Amino acid sequence: MKHALSVTRDQDFARWYQTVIAEADMAEESGVRGCMVIRPWGYGIWERIQRLLDDRIKATGHENCYFPLFIPLSYFEKEAEHVDGFAKEMAVVTHHRLIQMDGRLVPDPAAKLEEPLVVRPTSETVIGAAFSRWVQSWRDLPVLINQWANVVRWEMRTRMFLRTAEFLWQEGHTAHATEAEARAETLKMLEVYRSFAEDCLALPVVAGEKPENERFPGAVATYSIEAMMQDGKALQAGTSHFLGTTFSSAQNIRFQNAEGELELAQTTSWGVSTRMIGGVIMVHGDDDGLRVPPAIAPWQVVIVPMLRDGPEDADVMAYARNLQADLAKRMALGEPVRALVDAKAAKAQTKRWGWVKKGAPLIVEVGPRDVAGGNVAVIRRDRLYQESGKLASAITSRDAFIGEAAAMLEDVQRSLHADARQRLESGIRRGVTGFAELEAHFAESERHPGWVEVQWAKPTGAELEKVVERLKTLKLTIRNVAQDAAPADGACIFTGATAVERILVARAY
């Protein structure tokens, strides 16, 4: 069977990933190291993610706002652990003007800023400063806000969508009167992310708390959703942080409680980014390109007219346009189907395989015979080939397809999720009782090792650092403690102490 891509996942997963992005017209290099141009198909997926997730965020009572891209350095200096965590990644503006000198543009020495400005790596500090102005009384709480923005973190090793110097995201920030409310908010938004990933991205994830060494700088507790890629590595797809009074203490977010006493507000933050698109590629892609879950596909149905530069072409185009219009009418029946007619001047076969590589859920071909017979030829991107290896193109009546399109898209969504769920569940090994067994597992399964669940005594401080360094020699990291994990019933494989929970260990992006 000959595939559409020049490299397969088994041959070179990293090169396959980059090839999918290029062949699917998702993104390209920008000329600035670590920054990418997100092309219309890739950005269309991000727009769908934004729209669907934004609705869920607003449904929980949050409002959208926007904060500046530039943050005074002094804001970061107020919270030592936070600034230390981001110091190596900060891009800093020091001058406000350029001048020509010896034929080159250079910063004007006379235009040096009194205080350097950090290009937003995250917004806890600047939003905290606003909260200190907004919150005066218990009646002002809770404050529930979210912003869609871009951030900059200076990365040395970049990979499109997964780790770039500039990326797009949403970041939620809240302030509460009590610790219980803030902790509940943290877990509520973790569940929003978990259900969004599962329902919209068809991305099975494990939700749970991160260990101490993986906490967001300044957080009291960090929770994540972790997804398994087809090469067995983990991808942190979203995080939710309980910040306690760390930032409110540094930024004086105080309120007068009902008894008239001053208290520090309890805060949270949470976010997901364009990294999710990288996860969709690596979970759902195959050796022919991307496969996009219908919920986030810019176009769910792509209609390809089979034009032959003959007199029948006008009838074929009219047939395709009418099919698109009739699919759009399904909106009134509660069955929104986003359909596009690909009218580009290119060979039908070229257009077909272009949409295969982009991962359009349904590709519908119509030619003169279809017009005469009132039919369409439907290709499901999740089931591209027959058992014989031939392309699976099903001929059905036009009217039947219109009536079944929405259900067919739902089935594609379920199919992608089911395949990914099976890989996740079969890719987690349990029952490892010692470090030597853990080491052997990853040595023997170098290419697709999956994850290992182990007993964990929750070490802290220097003892935890020893564990982290020991795992680093194997290129392993501790992911999270799954919310639905079985109770601990043995000894920690790292310290020998009585385990208190079970934690996941994996190689990760």
C-alpha positions in Angstrom: 0.0 0.0 0.0 1.5 3.3 -1.1 0.8 6.2 1.3 0.5 9.9 0.7 3.4 10.9 2.9 7.1 10.3 2.1 7.8 9.0 5.6 5.8 6.8 8.0 5.4 7.0 11.7 7.4 3.8 12.3 10.3 5.0 10.1 10.8 8.3 11.8 8.1 9.7 14.1 9.7 13.1 14.5 10.2 13.6 10.8 6.7 12.2 10.1 5.3 14.9 12.5 7.0 17.7 10.6 5.9 16.2 7.3 2.3 16.1 8.3 2.4 19.8 9.3 4.0 20.7 5.9 1.8 18.5 3.7 -1.4 19.5 5.5 -0.6 23.2 5.1 -0.9 23.6 8.9 2.1 25.9 9.5 5.5 26.9 8.3 8.7 28.6 9.5 8.5 32.4 9.8 12.1 33.5 9.5 12.2 34.2 13.2 13.7 31.3 15.1 11.1 29.5 17.2 8.2 31.4 15.7 5.8 30.0 13.1 3.3 31.1 10.5 0.0 29.3 11.2 -1.6 28.8 7.9 -5.4 28.9 7.3 -6.1 25.2 7.8 -4.1 25.1 11.1 -5.6 28.4 12.3 -9.1 27.3 11.3 -8.6 24.3 13.7 -7.4 26.8 16.4 -10.5 29.0 15.8 -12.8 25.9 16.3 -10.9 25.1 19.5 -11.3 28.7 20.7 -15.0 28.8 19.9 -15.9 25.5 21.6 -13.7 26.0 24.6 -14.7 29.7 25.0 -18.3 28.6 25.3 -17.5 26.1 28.0 -15.4 28.7 29.9 -18.2 31.3 29.8 -20.7 28.6 30.8 -18.8 28.3 34.2 -19.3 32.1 34.8 -16.0 33.5 33.5 -15.8 36.7 31.4 -13.2 37.5 28.8 -10.9 40.5 29.0 -7.4 41.5 27.8 -4.2 42.6 29.5 -1.1 44.2 28.0 1.6 42.3 26.1 4.4 44.2 28.0 4.8 43.7 31.8 7.1 45.8 34.0 10.0 43.8 35.3 9.2 45.0 38.9 5.9 43.0 38.8 7.9 39.8 38.5 10.4 40.7 41.1 7.7 40.8 43.7 7.3 37.0 43.6 10.8 35.4 43.7 9.8 31.8 42.9 7.7 32.8 39.9 10.4 35.0 38.4 13.0 32.3 39.0 10.8 29.8 37.2 10.6 32.0 34.1 13.8 34.0 34.2 15.6 31.9 31.5 12.7 32.2 29.1 11.9 35.9 29.3 12.2 38.2 26.3 13.0 41.7 27.5 12.4 45.1 25.9 15.1 47.6 27.1 14.8 50.5 24.5 12.0 52.3 22.8 13.7 53.6 19.7 16.3 52.6 17.0 18.8 54.8 15.3 21.1 54.4 12.3 24.7 53.9 13.1 27.4 52.8 10.6 24.7 51.8 8.2 22.8 49.6 10.7 19.8 50.0 12.9 20.8 49.8 16.6 19.0 50.6 19.9 19.4 54.3 20.7 21.4 54.7 23.9 19.4 57.7 24.7 16.2 55.8 24.4 16.8 53.2 27.2 13.7 52.5 29.2 13.7 53.5 32.9 12.4 50.0 33.7 12.7 47.0 31.3 9.5 45.5 30.0 9.0 41.7 29.8 7.1 40.4 26.8 4.3 38.4 28.4 5.4 34.8 29.3 2.2 34.5 31.5 0.0 37.0 33.2 -0.2 36.2 36.9 1.7 39.3 37.9 0.0 41.9 35.7 -3.5 40.4 36.4 -2.6 40.2 40.1 -1.9 43.9 40.1 -5.3 44.6 38.6 -7.0 42.3 41.2 -5.4 44.4 43.9 -7.3 47.4 42.6 -10.5 45.6 41.9 -10.8 43.6 45.1 -11.6 45.6 48.3 -14.4 43.8 49.9 -15.7 40.2 50.2 -18.6 41.5 48.0 -16.1 41.9 45.1 -15.4 38.2 45.1 -15.1 35.9 43.3 -13.4 37.5 40.3 -13.6 35.1 37.3 -11.8 36.2 34.1 -10.2 34.7 31.1 -8.1 36.1 28.2 -7.2 34.8 24.8 -3.7 36.0 23.9 -0.2 35.2 22.7 2.8 34.7 25.0 6.6 34.5 24.5 8.9 32.1 26.2 12.4 32.0 24.8 12.9 28.3 23.8 16.2 26.8 22.8 14.8 23.6 21.2 11.6 24.4 19.3 9.1 22.2 17.5 6.0 23.6 15.7 2.9 23.7 17.8 4.6 21.7 20.6 7.2 24.1 21.8 7.6 27.5 20.1 9.0 30.9 21.3 5.6 32.5 20.7 2.4 30.6 21.0 -1.4 31.2 21.3 -3.4 30.3 24.4 -6.1 31.1 26.8 -5.3 31.8 30.5 -7.9 32.0 33.2 -7.4 33.8 36.4 -9.6 33.9 39.5 -9.7 35.3 43.0 -11.8 33.9 45.8 -12.6 34.5 49.5 -11.7 31.1 50.7 -9.2 28.3 50.1 -12.0 25.8 49.6 -13.6 27.9 46.8 -10.3 28.4 45.1 -9.4 24.7 45.2 -12.9 23.8 43.9 -12.3 26.3 41.0 -9.0 24.7 40.2 -10.6 21.2 39.9 -13.6 22.6 38.1 -11.5 24.0 35.3 -9.4 20.8 35.2 -12.6 19.0 34.5 -13.5 21.5 31.8 -10.2 20.8 30.1 -10.6 17.0 30.5 -14.1 16.9 29.0 -13.2 19.3 26.2 -10.2 17.2 25.2 -12.3 14.0 25.2 -15.5 15.4 23.6 -14.1 17.9 21.1 -10.6 16.8 20.3 -11.3 13.1 20.6 -8.2 13.1 22.8 -8.3 10.6 25.7 -6.4 12.1 28.7 -5.4 11.3 32.2 -6.3 14.1 34.7 -4.5 14.4 38.0 -2.2 16.3 40.3 1.5 17.0 39.3 4.3 16.2 41.8 6.0 19.0 43.6 8.9 19.4 41.1 6.4 19.8 38.2 4.4 22.6 39.8 3.9 25.9 38.1 6.3 28.5 39.6 4.6 29.9 42.7 1.7 27.4 42.8 0.6 25.5 45.8 -0.8 22.7 43.6 -0.7 22.0 39.9 -3.1 19.7 38.0 -2.8 18.5 34.4 -4.4 16.5 31.6 -1.8 14.2 30.0 -2.3 12.6 26.6 -0.4 9.7 25.1 1.0 10.2 21.6 1.3 7.3 19.1 5.0 7.0 19.9 4.2 6.3 23.6 5.3 9.7 24.9 3.3 11.9 27.1 2.1 15.4 26.2 0.9 17.8 28.9 -2.2 19.2 27.2 -3.5 21.6 29.8 -2.9 22.7 33.4 -4.9 24.2 36.3 -3.1 25.7 39.3 -4.2 26.5 42.8 -2.0 29.5 43.7 -3.2 30.0 47.3 -2.0 33.4 48.6 1.4 33.3 46.9 0.5 36.0 44.4 -2.0 37.8 46.5 0.6 38.3 49.2 3.2 39.6 46.8 0.7 41.9 45.1 -1.4 42.9 48.0 -4.7 41.4 46.9 -6.6 41.9 50.1 -10.2 42.2 51.0 -12.3 43.1 54.0 -14.3 40.1 55.1 -17.8 40.1 56.5 -16.4 40.6 60.0 -14.5 43.7 58.9 -11.1 42.0 59.0 -8.5 42.1 56.1 -7.7 38.8 54.4 -5.6 37.8 51.5 -7.5 36.5 48.5 -7.0 32.9 47.3 -6.2 32.8 43.6 -6.0 30.3 40.7 -4.8 30.2 37.1 -5.3 27.7 34.3 -4.6 27.5 30.6 -4.3 25.5 27.3 -2.5 26.5 24.1 -1.9 25.7 20.5 0.1 22.8 21.9 -3.2 21.0 21.8 -3.0 21.0 17.9 0.3 19.2 18.1 -1.4 16.6 20.3 -4.2 16.2 17.8 -1.6 15.6 15.0 0.3 13.0 17.0 -2.7 11.2 18.4 -4.9 11.0 15.3 -2.5 11.3 12.3 -1.6 8.4 10.1 0.8 7.6 7.3 -1.4 9.6 4.8 -1.4 12.8 6.9 -3.6 14.4 9.5 -7.0 13.2 10.6 -9.1 16.0 12.1 -11.9 15.2 14.5 -15.1 16.6 13.0 -15.8 18.8 16.0 -12.7 20.9 15.4 -12.5 20.6 11.6 -12.8 24.0 9.8 -14.6 22.1 7.0 -16.3 18.8 7.9 -17.3 17.9 4.4 -15.2 18.8 1.4 -17.0 18.4 -2.0 -14.6 17.7 -4.9 -16.1 18.3 -8.3 -14.6 15.9 -10.9 -14.0 18.3 -13.7 -12.8 17.3 -17.1 -12.7 20.6 -19.1 -15.8 19.6 -20.9 -19.4 20.8 -21.4 -20.6 18.7 -18.5 -18.4 20.7 -16.0 -21.1 23.4 -15.5 -23.6 20.7 -14.4 -21.1 19.1 -12.1 -20.3 22.4 -10.4 -24.0 23.3 -10.1 -24.6 19.8 -8.5 -21.8 20.4 -6.1 -23.0 23.8 -5.1 -26.5 22.6 -4.5 -25.2 19.8 -2.4 -23.3 22.3 -0.3 -26.4 24.4 0.1 -28.6 21.5 1.1 -26.1 20.4 3.7 -26.1 23.9 5.1 -29.9 23.8 5.5 -29.5 20.9 8.0 -28.7 23.7 10.5 -32.4 24.3 10.9 -32.7 20.6 12.0 -29.9 21.0 14.6 -27.4 19.3 12.4 -24.7 21.9 11.5 -22.6 20.5 8.8 -19.7 22.7 7.6 -19.3 22.0 3.9 -16.9 23.4 1.3 -16.8 23.0 -2.5 -13.2 22.8 -3.7 -13.4 24.7 -6.9 -9.7 25.2 -7.4 -8.3 24.7 -10.9 -6.5 21.5 -10.2 -6.9 17.8 -11.0 -9.5 16.1 -9.0 -7.0 13.5 -7.8 -4.6 16.2 -6.6 -7.4 17.9 -4.7 -8.6 14.5 -3.2 -5.2 13.7 -1.8 -4.6 17.3 -0.7 -7.7 16.9 1.5 -6.7 13.5 2.7 -3.4 15.0 3.9 -5.3 17.8 5.6 -7.5 15.3 7.3 -11.0 16.6 6.2 -13.4 14.1 7.9 -15.5 13.5 4.8 -14.4 13.9 1.2 -17.2 13.8 -1.3 -16.5 13.4 -5.0 -19.1 14.2 -7.7 -18.7 13.7 -11.4 -20.9 13.5 -14.5 -22.1 10.0 -13.6 -23.1 11.1 -10.1 -25.1 14.0 -11.6 -26.9 11.6 -13.9 -27.6 9.1 -11.2 -28.2 11.4 -8.3 -25.3 9.9 -6.3 -22.1 10.9 -4.5 -18.9 9.1 -3.7 -18.0 9.4 0.0 -14.5 8.9 1.5 -14.3 8.7 5.3 -10.9 9.9 6.5 -10.9 7.7 9.5 -11.4 4.6 7.3 -9.4 5.5 4.2 -8.7 2.0 2.8 -10.5 -1.3 2.3 -8.9 -4.5 3.5 -7.6 -5.0 0.0 -5.6 -1.8 0.3 -7.7 0.1 -2.2 -9.2 3.5 -1.4 -12.6 3.1 0.4 -15.0 5.2 -1.7 -18.7 4.4 -1.0 -21.3 5.3 -3.6 -24.6 6.4 -2.1 -27.5 8.5 -3.2 -27.2 12.2 -2.8 -30.4 12.5 -0.7 -29.3 9.6 1.6 -26.0 11.3 2.2 -27.6 14.6 3.1 -29.8 12.8 5.6 -26.9 10.8 7.1 -24.0 13.3 7.0 -24.4 14.6 10.6 -24.6 11.1 12.0 -21.7 10.0 9.9 -19.6 12.8 11.3 -20.5 11.9 14.8 -19.4 8.3 14.0 -16.0 9.6 12.7 -15.6 11.5 16.0 -16.4 8.4 18.0 -14.2 6.3 15.9 -11.1 8.5 16.4 -11.7 8.7 20.1 -12.2 5.0 20.5 -8.9 4.2 18.6 -7.0 6.7 20.8 -8.6 5.5 24.0 -7.6 1.9 23.2 -4.0 3.0 22.6 -3.9 4.9 25.9 -5.3 2.1 28.0 -3.1 -0.6 26.4 -0.1 1.7 26.7 -0.1 2.0 30.5 1.8 -0.7 32.3 0.9 -1.4 35.9 2.3 -3.8 38.5 6.0 -2.6 38.3 7.4 -3.1 41.8 11.0 -1.9 41.6 13.2 0.7 39.9 15.2 -2.0 38.1 12.0 -3.3 36.5 11.1 0.3 35.5 14.5 0.8 33.9 14.3 -2.5 32.1 10.9 -1.6 30.7 12.1 1.6 29.0 15.3 0.0 27.9 13.4 -2.9 26.2 10.7 -0.7 24.7 12.9 2.1 23.4 10.6 3.0 20.4 7.1 2.8 21.9 7.5 2.4 25.7 4.2 3.9 26.7 3.7 4.9 30.4 4.3 3.1 33.6 2.2 3.5 36.8 4.2 3.0 40.0 3.7 3.2 43.7 4.7 6.7 45.1 5.5 7.9 48.6 5.3 11.6 47.6 8.9 12.5 48.5 9.7 16.2 48.8 12.8 18.5 48.9 16.2 16.9 48.5 14.7 13.4 48.4 12.5 14.3 45.4 15.4 15.9 43.6 17.3 12.6 43.8 14.4 10.8 42.3 14.1 13.4 39.5 17.8 13.2 38.7 17.7 9.4 38.7 14.8 9.5 36.2 16.5 12.1 34.1 19.3 9.6 33.3 16.6 7.5 31.6 15.0 10.6 29.9 12.0 10.0 32.1 9.7 12.4 33.9 6.9 12.1 36.5 3.6 13.0 34.9 0.7 13.1 37.4 -1.4 11.1 39.9 -4.4 10.0 38.0 -7.7 11.0 39.7 -9.1 7.5 39.1 -6.0 5.5 40.0 -6.3 2.6 42.4 -5.2 3.2 46.0 -1.6 2.6 46.9 -0.9 -0.8 48.5 2.9 -1.2 48.5 6.2 0.5 48.8 7.5 3.4 46.7 9.8 2.1 44.0 12.1 5.1 44.5 12.4 5.5 48.2 11.2 2.2 49.7 8.8 4.1 52.0 5.2 3.2 52.2 3.4 4.5 49.1 0.5 6.9 49.5 -0.6 7.0 45.9 0.2 5.8 42.3 1.9 8.1 39.8 2.6 7.9 36.1 6.2 7.9 34.7 6.9 8.5 31.0 9.1 10.1 28.4 7.5 13.3 27.3 7.4 16.2 24.9 
